[in-house]
Amino acid sequence: MNYDVVIIGAGTAGLMLSRELGKQKINTLVLDRKKDLLNFTFNTLGSFINLEEFDLTENVVAQEINSAILYSKNFKRKLTGSAYVLDKKKLHEEMLASLDMNYVTIQKEVAITSVEQDEHSNITSVIDKKGNSYKGKIIVDASGTAGVISKKVGLQEKKVKLATGVEYNVKYLGDPKEVHLLVGKEYKGGYGWVFPLQNQRAIFGFGTFDEEVVKDLKKRLNDILESPTIKKMVVKDNELVEGGSIPLTPVLDKFVLNNLVCVGDSVSQVNPIAGEGYKFIFESAIMASKAIVNAIHQDDLTPLSQYETDWKKRFLKSYKRAKFSQEKIFKYSKKDYLMDFAMLLLKLRSNKSIIKSLSGEFA
């Protein structure tokens, strides 16, 4: 069967995009290499997302947040603002349930390995490792950091730098509506976090951008658990470690090539400073859906470029500023006195300004 759109990846970007295309009665095929679409390396995430904006319910919320404390070695700053810790499984369950299966078909355990192109370099079909062919007028790479097609065609670097993190689900001794974000030498150029859940539980994690530190993340995570600041907040009571990575590529703004459209981590749409992809990837997927619908209805690929135009207008300036800030944090976070100085400087900024920066919404 030929489809209007073939989407590679049933993750954050692929599900939001397929939901929006289904609403517009676009025949869509979603392919994913997983057997279980609800099996994640990380099960929670912090987000400043507006649930109503994306037609999501509070059922996807693991915990509401009303404050955050930022820590350097010797100083801290408390901020107030509304955010969520999201339950990824419930969120993806809700998105799957919202798909119009009259127009959206999902096939699991399909690993795409190659593409076929016509004389105009349009992708006519994608091929899986078993040799099966899937045809669509428009092909979407929503395959995450794998970048199954985006890397083949040069829209994404073949070797992507990653920030990698590990975390425990622990007993929590603190305020259930307060998150904690920690930086400094102890975190080896990375960062730590405590995200509260319900029932006096929390997620305690450590992430780093240093390839040497990544080699022994679990040991480092256990070492950090012994620090006085962390011991006051959490008690480890199990050995189950979760982990995952986000891309650290330069800010990209080229997502369309002929009939190929890329969304999400396949073109590094995670916000550089927030380290949170969902809110930003959801917005990007909705932009892409509008361009794709227009292209299908007009039987013309030209409208696809509007996706890039809309994304640049909405995000490019703030992403560049966020990337600049990210690089400064990487550079200076290994030195406690610099992070202490930075924390003192934060006292000169308003609560509202810092929250906007943390959420990735630079002015």
C-alpha positions in Angstrom: 0.0 0.0 0.0 1.2 3.5 -0.8 0.8 6.1 1.9 0.7 9.9 1.9 3.3 10.0 4.7 5.7 7.4 6.1 7.1 8.3 9.5 10.2 6.5 10.8 10.0 6.5 14.6 7.0 6.3 17.0 8.6 8.4 19.8 7.9 12.0 20.9 8.0 13.6 17.4 6.5 10.7 15.5 3.5 10.3 17.7 2.6 14.0 17.8 3.1 14.3 14.0 1.0 11.3 13.3 -1.7 12.5 15.6 -1.9 15.8 13.8 -1.9 14.2 10.4 -4.6 11.8 11.4 -6.8 14.7 12.4 -6.5 16.0 8.8 -7.3 12.6 7.3 -3.8 12.1 5.9 -3.0 8.4 5.3 0.0 7.9 7.5 2.3 4.9 8.2 4.4 5.0 11.4 7.4 2.5 11.6 9.3 1.8 14.7 12.1 -0.6 15.5 10.8 -1.3 19.0 8.5 -4.2 20.0 7.2 -2.2 23.0 6.6 1.5 22.3 6.3 2.2 26.0 9.7 0.9 27.0 11.9 3.9 27.8 15.4 4.4 29.2 14.1 7.4 31.2 10.6 7.2 32.6 10.2 10.8 33.7 11.2 14.3 32.6 10.8 17.9 33.9 8.9 20.3 31.7 7.4 23.7 31.6 4.9 22.4 29.1 1.3 23.8 28.7 -0.7 20.6 28.7 -3.8 22.2 27.1 -1.8 23.6 24.2 -1.0 20.1 23.1 -4.4 18.5 24.0 -2.9 16.5 26.9 -4.6 15.8 30.3 -3.2 16.0 33.8 -3.1 12.2 33.8 0.4 12.4 32.3 1.7 14.4 35.3 3.8 12.5 37.8 4.1 15.6 40.0 3.2 19.3 39.8 6.1 21.7 40.7 5.9 25.2 42.1 9.6 25.9 42.9 13.1 25.0 42.0 16.4 25.4 43.8 19.7 25.9 41.9 22.9 24.9 43.7 26.6 25.6 43.2 29.1 24.4 45.8 28.5 27.2 48.3 25.4 29.1 47.2 21.9 28.5 46.0 19.0 30.3 44.5 15.3 29.5 45.0 12.9 30.2 42.2 9.1 30.0 42.0 7.2 29.0 38.9 4.8 26.3 37.6 6.2 23.2 35.9 5.7 19.5 35.8 7.5 16.2 36.2 5.9 14.1 33.5 5.3 10.4 33.4 6.6 9.4 29.9 4.7 6.1 29.8 1.3 7.7 30.6 2.0 10.5 28.2 2.8 8.2 25.3 -0.2 6.0 26.2 -2.4 9.0 26.0 -0.9 10.0 22.6 -1.3 6.5 21.2 -4.9 6.5 22.3 -5.5 9.8 20.6 -4.5 8.6 17.1 -7.2 8.2 14.5 -6.5 4.6 13.4 -8.7 5.1 10.3 -5.8 7.1 8.9 -2.8 6.2 11.0 -1.2 2.7 10.9 1.6 1.7 13.2 4.0 -1.2 12.5 6.5 -2.2 15.2 9.8 -4.1 15.0 10.7 -2.5 11.7 14.3 -1.3 11.5 14.8 1.0 8.5 18.3 0.7 7.0 18.2 2.3 3.5 16.2 4.3 1.1 15.5 4.3 -2.6 15.4 7.6 -4.6 14.3 8.7 -8.0 16.2 10.8 -10.6 15.2 14.0 -8.7 16.6 12.7 -5.4 13.2 12.3 -3.9 12.9 9.3 -1.6 10.5 6.8 -3.2 10.6 4.2 -0.5 12.4 3.2 2.7 13.7 -0.3 3.1 14.0 -2.3 6.4 16.7 -4.8 7.3 14.5 -7.7 6.1 14.2 -6.1 2.6 10.6 -4.9 3.0 9.8 -1.7 1.2 7.5 1.1 2.4 6.4 3.8 0.0 5.1 7.3 0.7 4.7 10.7 -1.0 6.5 12.3 1.9 9.0 10.6 4.2 9.6 11.8 7.8 12.7 11.0 9.9 11.5 11.0 13.5 14.0 8.3 14.6 15.6 10.3 17.4 19.4 10.5 17.9 19.7 7.5 15.5 19.0 9.9 12.6 18.3 7.0 10.3 17.9 9.2 7.2 18.9 12.6 8.4 22.5 11.4 8.8 22.5 9.7 5.4 21.6 12.9 3.6 23.7 15.2 5.6 21.1 17.1 7.6 22.6 15.7 10.8 26.2 14.9 11.6 27.0 11.2 11.4 28.7 11.2 14.9 26.6 13.3 17.3 28.0 14.6 20.6 25.7 13.5 23.4 25.0 14.4 27.0 24.4 11.2 28.9 22.6 10.7 32.2 21.8 8.0 34.7 19.3 8.1 37.6 17.7 6.2 40.5 14.1 6.2 41.7 14.8 7.0 45.4 13.0 7.8 48.7 12.5 11.6 48.9 12.9 13.6 52.1 12.1 17.0 50.7 9.2 19.2 49.5 7.2 17.2 47.0 6.7 20.2 44.8 10.3 21.4 44.7 12.9 20.3 42.1 16.7 20.6 42.7 19.3 21.4 40.0 23.0 21.1 41.0 26.2 22.1 39.2 29.9 22.4 40.1 33.2 20.5 40.2 31.6 17.5 42.0 29.5 16.9 38.9 32.5 16.7 36.6 31.4 19.4 34.2 27.8 18.0 34.2 24.8 18.5 36.4 22.6 16.8 39.0 18.9 16.8 39.5 16.2 15.7 42.0 12.7 15.5 40.5 10.0 14.7 43.1 7.3 12.2 42.4 4.3 11.2 44.4 4.3 9.0 47.6 7.6 10.5 48.9 9.6 9.2 45.9 11.9 11.1 43.6 14.2 10.7 40.6 17.8 11.5 41.5 20.1 11.7 38.5 23.5 12.8 37.2 24.3 13.8 33.6 27.5 14.8 31.9 28.9 16.0 28.6 32.4 14.6 29.3 33.1 11.5 27.3 35.6 10.2 29.9 33.1 10.6 32.8 30.4 8.8 30.7 32.5 5.6 30.9 31.8 5.2 34.6 28.5 7.0 35.2 27.0 4.6 37.7 30.0 4.8 40.0 29.9 8.6 39.8 26.2 8.6 40.6 26.8 6.6 43.7 29.6 8.8 44.8 27.4 11.9 44.4 24.8 10.2 46.6 27.2 10.5 49.5 27.5 14.3 49.2 26.0 16.1 52.2 23.5 18.1 50.0 22.1 15.0 48.4 22.0 12.9 51.6 19.7 15.5 53.1 17.2 15.0 50.3 17.2 11.4 49.2 17.7 7.8 50.4 18.7 5.2 47.8 16.8 2.0 48.4 17.3 0.0 45.2 19.9 -0.8 42.5 17.7 -0.1 39.4 19.5 2.4 37.2 17.9 4.1 34.2 19.8 6.2 31.6 19.8 7.9 28.3 21.2 10.6 26.1 20.3 13.8 24.4 22.2 15.3 21.4 24.6 18.3 21.7 24.9 19.2 18.1 25.2 22.8 16.8 21.8 24.6 16.4 20.4 23.3 13.1 17.8 25.0 10.9 17.7 22.8 7.8 15.0 20.1 8.3 13.6 19.6 4.7 15.3 18.0 1.7 13.1 17.4 -1.3 10.3 15.1 0.0 12.2 14.3 3.3 11.0 16.1 6.5 13.0 15.7 9.8 11.5 16.3 13.2 12.8 15.9 16.8 16.2 14.6 17.8 17.0 13.5 14.2 17.8 17.2 13.7 18.6 18.1 17.3 15.4 20.0 18.3 16.0 19.6 22.0 16.4 23.0 23.5 20.2 23.5 24.3 19.8 25.2 27.7 16.7 23.4 29.0 17.8 19.9 28.0 14.1 19.2 27.6 12.8 18.1 24.2 9.1 17.4 24.6 7.6 20.9 24.6 9.9 22.0 21.7 9.6 18.9 19.7 5.8 18.9 20.0 5.7 22.4 18.7 8.0 21.5 15.8 5.9 18.4 14.9 2.8 20.6 14.7 4.6 23.0 12.5 5.7 20.2 10.3 2.2 18.7 10.1 0.8 21.9 8.8 3.4 22.1 6.0 2.9 18.4 5.2 -0.9 18.7 5.0 -0.6 21.7 2.6 1.9 19.8 0.4 -0.3 16.7 0.2 -3.4 18.7 -0.6 -1.6 20.8 -3.3 0.3 17.8 -4.6 3.4 20.0 -4.4 6.5 19.7 -2.2 7.0 23.5 -2.1 4.9 24.1 1.0 7.2 21.9 3.0 9.7 24.8 3.2 7.2 26.7 5.4 8.0 24.3 8.2 11.6 25.6 8.3 10.4 29.2 8.0 8.0 28.8 10.9 10.6 27.0 13.0 13.3 29.7 12.4 10.8 32.5 13.3 9.8 30.8 16.5 13.0 29.2 17.8 16.2 30.1 15.9 17.2 33.2 17.9 16.4 31.7 21.3 18.2 28.4 20.4 21.4 30.3 19.4 21.3 32.2 22.7 20.6 29.0 24.6 23.5 27.2 22.8 25.9 30.1 23.8 24.8 29.7 27.4 25.1 25.9 27.2 28.7 26.1 26.0 29.6 28.6 28.8 28.1 26.3 31.4 30.1 23.3 30.1 33.3 25.3 30.2 32.9 26.8 33.7 31.0 24.2 35.6 34.2 22.2 36.4 35.4 25.0 38.6 33.5 25.6 41.8 34.5 29.3 42.2 33.2 30.2 38.8 29.9 28.5 39.4 29.7 30.2 42.8 30.3 33.5 41.1 27.6 32.7 38.5 25.2 31.8 41.3 25.9 35.2 42.9 25.2 36.9 39.6 21.9 35.2 39.4 20.8 37.1 42.5 20.9 40.2 40.3 18.3 38.7 37.9 14.6 38.5 38.5 12.8 35.3 39.3 10.8 35.6 36.1 13.9 36.1 33.9 15.7 33.0 35.2 12.5 30.9 34.9 12.2 32.0 31.2 15.8 31.0 30.6 15.4 27.6 32.3 12.3 26.9 30.2 14.3 27.7 27.1 12.1 30.7 26.3 14.8 33.4 25.9 13.6 36.9 25.1 
